[in-house]
Amino acid sequence: MDIRESILGDVTVISISGRIDLTSVGELEARLNKAIDVSSMIVIDLEETAYISSSGLRVLLAGLKRLGRQNGHMRLAAPQLMVRNVLEISGLCNLFSIQRNLKEALDSLQAVGKIS
C-alpha cells in the first residue's frame, strides 16, 4: 500500500494505492488520525485502491466518527468496483458519502464549508 497526502484549499486528500489489509492498516490509521488532527475536511481517494479488508473499513469508520464529533466531514472518492462492493455488502455505503471522483468529493466539501 502507498499513501499520498495533499492539501487542496481547506481539504486534506489522502490517496491510497494498492491493498488496505491487516498488514497495512496501521499506517493508514496513523496517517488518517494525523490528518484529522489538523483538518476538519478529509477526502479518501480510493481510485487506485484494489482491495479493502474489514480492518480497513474499521479505520475509515473510526475516522468518520471522530470527524463527526469534531463537526468535520469525510468523503470517499472513486472507489473501484471491488472496494465499492465491500462497502455495499458491509452496509457502510449508507454511512459514508461516496463520490464518483476526486473533483466531486472536493466540490461536495467546498459546498459544506461555505454553508457552515
C-alpha positions in Angstrom: 0.0 0.0 0.0 1.2 3.5 -0.8 -0.4 6.6 0.8 0.0 10.1 -0.5 -1.3 13.2 1.1 -2.1 16.6 -0.3 -3.8 19.8 0.8 -6.2 21.4 -1.6 -7.6 24.6 0.0 -9.1 23.5 3.3 -9.3 19.8 2.4 -6.8 17.1 3.1 -6.7 14.4 0.4 -5.4 11.0 1.3 -4.8 8.9 -1.8 -4.3 5.2 -1.3 -3.0 2.8 -3.9 -2.7 -0.9 -3.5 -4.3 -3.0 -0.8 -5.7 -1.9 2.5 -5.4 -5.0 4.7 -4.3 -6.2 8.1 -0.6 -5.7 7.3 -1.0 -2.1 6.1 -3.9 -0.8 8.1 -1.7 0.6 10.9 0.0 3.0 8.6 -3.4 4.2 7.3 -4.8 4.7 10.8 -1.8 6.7 11.8 -1.9 8.9 8.7 -5.7 9.4 8.9 -5.5 10.3 12.6 -2.7 12.8 11.9 -4.7 14.4 9.1 -7.8 14.7 11.4 -5.7 16.5 14.0 -5.1 19.3 11.5 -8.0 19.2 9.1 -11.8 19.0 9.5 -12.4 18.1 5.9 -10.9 14.8 4.6 -11.2 13.1 1.2 -10.1 9.5 1.0 -9.2 8.9 -2.7 -9.7 5.2 -3.4 -9.3 5.4 -7.2 -6.1 3.2 -7.0 -7.2 1.0 -4.1 -7.5 -2.6 -5.3 -8.8 -4.1 -2.0 -10.0 -3.1 1.4 -10.4 -5.6 4.3 -12.7 -5.3 7.4 -9.8 -3.8 9.3 -9.5 -1.1 6.7 -13.2 -0.4 6.9 -12.9 -0.1 10.7 -10.2 2.5 10.3 -12.3 4.6 7.9 -15.4 4.3 10.1 -13.4 5.3 13.2 -12.1 8.3 11.3 -15.6 9.3 10.1 -16.9 9.1 13.7 -14.0 11.1 15.0 -14.5 13.8 12.4 -18.3 13.8 13.2 -17.6 14.5 16.8 -15.4 17.5 15.7 -18.0 18.7 13.3 -15.8 17.7 10.4 -16.6 15.9 7.2 -15.2 12.9 5.2 -15.8 11.9 1.6 -14.7 8.7 -0.2 -13.8 9.3 -3.8 -13.7 7.0 -6.8 -13.8 3.5 -5.2 -13.1 0.8 -7.7 -15.8 -1.9 -8.1 -14.3 -4.4 -5.7 -13.9 -1.7 -2.9 -17.4 -0.4 -3.7 -18.8 -3.9 -3.4 -17.2 -4.4 0.0 -18.7 -1.0 1.2 -22.1 -2.1 -0.1 -22.0 -5.6 1.4 -20.9 -4.2 4.7 -23.8 -1.6 4.7 -21.3 1.2 5.0 -22.4 2.9 1.8 -25.2 4.4 3.9 -22.8 5.9 6.4 -20.2 7.3 4.0 -20.7 10.0 1.4 -19.2 8.4 -1.7 -18.4 10.5 -4.7 -17.7 9.2 -8.3 -14.4 11.1 -8.5 -12.0 13.4 -6.6 -13.4 16.5 -8.1 -16.9 15.7 -7.0 -15.7 14.9 -3.5 -13.8 18.2 -3.3 -16.8 20.1 -4.6 -19.0 18.5 -2.1 -16.7 19.5 0.8 -16.3 23.0 -0.6 -20.1 23.4 -0.6 -20.2 22.2 3.1 -17.5 24.7 4.0 -19.5 27.6 2.5 -22.7 26.6 4.2 -21.2 26.1 7.7 
